[in-house]
Amino acid sequence: MKALLIWPIMPNSFWSYQETLDLANLRATNPPLGLITVAAMLPNDWEMRLVDRNVRLETDADWQWCDLVIISAMIIQKQDFGELIKKAKTLGKKVAVGGPFATSVPEFALEAGADYLILDEGEITIPMFLVALEKREEKGIFRATEKPDVTQTPIPRFDLLDLDAYIAMTVQFSRGCPFQCEFCDIITLFGRKPRTKTPEQILAELEVLYQMGWWRYVFIVDDNFIGNKRNAKVFLRALIPWMEERNYPFALLTEASLNLAEDDELLELMVKAGFVQVFMGIETPDIESLAGVNKEQNTRTSLVESCHKITKAGLQIMSGFILGFDGEKTGAGKRIQEFVEETSIPQAHLSLLQALPNTAMWTRLQKEGRLMDGLGKYFTSQKAMMNFVPTRPMSEIVNEFIDTFWNLYEPLPYLKRTFRHFMMMEGWRAKYQRTLTKAEWDFLKAICWRQGILRSTRFHFWWQLIVMAWRKPNLLYDYLIVLGVGEHFFKFRYEVKAELAAELALLQQQELENKETASLQLEAVS
C-alpha cells in the first residue's frame, strides 16, 4: 500500500506566527504530531509520504503515486480539509480521514466524500480500519467505545518530517483533563481521566529527536500537562537527569492549568527539567464569568498572584483570554487588557467565544435555540464572529474585541510588558550548551533591525536589551525570541481589525434591514 498522509493548511491566526516564521526563514510552527503517530501505527511494509501543506504542497507525482490518501485536521483547517477530500475523490483515490475535526463533526467528512472515517483515538480505531482493508471493504466508520492505554502508543515517525521547517518539535505525554470547563472539547475528545505515557516512553521519543540533531524547542502538546500531577512528577524526576546528561538540548514548552501555582514542588521540577514556557487558559479576570462556565480552578486564589508566582519561578506565561461569556458585563475587554498589563504577560491569546461541537456549551445553547452558524467561517481564529447569540449585543462585544486586540499588540506596550515579565523571573534556568545556527543569528539581527532601528521603539529596545544582557544574561535569547514573536502580532492585528470590522458592518446592515422589514410588516398589519 502506498499512503499519502496530508496535513491541511492552517489559516493565518494567533498561532500561525507567519511574520515571525518569515523572519526566521521557517515554514510552520509545529509538525502534525497526530499524523506521524498514525504513520507509526500503520503496517511496516506500507510505503508512506507525508505532506505538511504548511511546509510544501503535494505534487501531481504524489497524487499519481499513492493508493490511499490519509488526512487529519483540526476545525480551523476545515476549508482545506474539505477541498483535499474532494480533490482526492476526483482523482479516483480512496480517502481515510481522522483527527479532532472529523471526530467531532463526522458528517462534514462524509458529505465531502471520505471513504473511511477513523475517529476517536487511533490506537483503537486504526486496527479496525486495517481489518476492513484486508476484507476489501470499500467504506467504513470506525469508532472507539473506550479510551486506549497510551503506554502502548508507538514512537512517532519523526523521520518523515523536514525538521528544518519548524519552530518546535512536538511530543505528547498525556491525554485528557480532570476539569469540566463548559466551552472546552478536550474532555469530550479525550475524557476527564488523564492517561499518561511512562517516563521511559517519552524519554525514548526525546532521545530520537536528540539523535536526529534537533536541539531546540520541544512542545509537550498535552492539553493539561499537570492533569495527573503524580505521574507528571514521576516523569519530571526522570527527565531532569536525562537533560543534565545531555547539557539541556531542548527548551521545553507545554500547556497547564493555573493550579500549577498551588504546587511548589511541581513548579520547581518543571523549571529544573528545562521548561521555559507554559500556556495557561486564564480566560477572564471576571470571577462571575469563570464560575458560569465551570472554570472553578481559576477562582480559588488570586489570578494575579498565581501568575506572578509562576513567572517568578522561571516560567514564561502565555495566556488564553475569551470575550463573550453569558452575563459578561460591558468593559470585559478593558479588564482583560488591565490584567495583562498587571501580570506583564507578553502573549495574550484573545478570542471571541465559540461554541465547539458536542461540548456542554454547545448542547446548552442548542437547547436554548441560540446557536447560529454552527461551525462559523473561520472558527477558533481571531477573525471569527461568534457562532451563537450572546447575552449582550454582538456589536458591543466585537468592538471591544477589536480595540483590546489592537491595544494588546501595540509595539511599545508589548516590548515593555515582555521586559517586565523577564525581569520578574527569579528561578533557576538551565544553560543550553549549543551554538546558535546562522539562521538563528540572522533572525536575532532582523529583530534588532526592526525594533531597534526602523520602529519608534528603538530607544526602549536598546535600553531594555542592555539591562537584560547585564542583569539576566541567561534569559537573553528567550527574551529576544519573544520580542520576535511580537512581529507576528504587530502585523496580524491589522488583519483582525479589518476583517472583523467588515463582518461587523455586514451584521449591523442585516440588523437594520430586519428592523425596517419588521416596521413595514407592523404598518401593513395596522
Secondary structure, DSSP 8 states (H G I E B T S, - for coil): -EEEEEE----S-TTT-HHHHHHHT-SBSS--HHHHHHHHHS-TT-EEEEEETTT----HHHHHH-SEEEEE--GGGHHHHHHHHHHHHHTT-EEEEESHHHHH-HHHHHHHT-SEEE-S-HHHHHHHHHHHHHTT-S-EEE--SS---GGG-----GGGS-GGGBSEEEE--EE--S---TT--HHHHH-SS-EE--HHHHHHHHHHHHHTT--SEEEE--S-TTSSHHHHHHHHHHHHHHHHHTT---EEEEE--GGGGG-HHHHHHHHHTTEEEEEEEEE-S-HHHHHHTT-GGGSSS-HHHHHHHHHHHT-EEEEEEEE--TT--TTHHHHHHHHHHHHT-S-EEEEE----TTSHHHHHHHHTT-B-STT-SS-SSTT---SB--SS-HHHHHHHHHHHHHHHT-HHHHHHHHHHHHHH--S----------HHHHHHHHHHHHIIIIISTTHHHHHHHHHHHHHH-GGGHHHHHHHHHHHHHHHHHHHHHHHHHHHHHHHHHHHHHHHHHHHHHHHHHH-
